[in-house]
Amino acid sequence: MEVKIGVIYSAKEQQLEVEGTEDSVAACIDAGLAGPMLWLTDTKGRRVGVPTDKIAYIEILGDEATKKVGFGR
């Protein structure tokens, strides 16, 4: 599933492909927002940290919101 994080004063959002269900990812994000940094690990094993006071929004796109190719939009 894909997670998009908007960062204050940055024109580009952070996009991560993570494993888990929407509820488990949301719970992980909720727990991470309690500290000074939100740390997430993507499917390739990379750890990404975003300062919690600079987060503008977080969008969780489930597996059913996968990208469609062609005319089936």
C-alpha positions, 0 to 999 in steps of 0.5 A: 500500500502507498503512503503519501506524506506532505511536508511543510515548506516542501513542494514535493510529497514523500511517497512510500510503498509499505506493507500491512493493512490500512489499520496497521499502517495507521496505528504505526503512524499514530504511534510515531506521531507521539515522538519528534520523528515519524519513522517508516520502513518501505518495502525495500527496507529503507527507513524514512524519517520525517519531523512530526512538527513539519508534517502537513498531511498523511494519505494512506492509499489501500490496495484497492486504490492501485494505479490503473493503466489505460481507459479504465479510470 
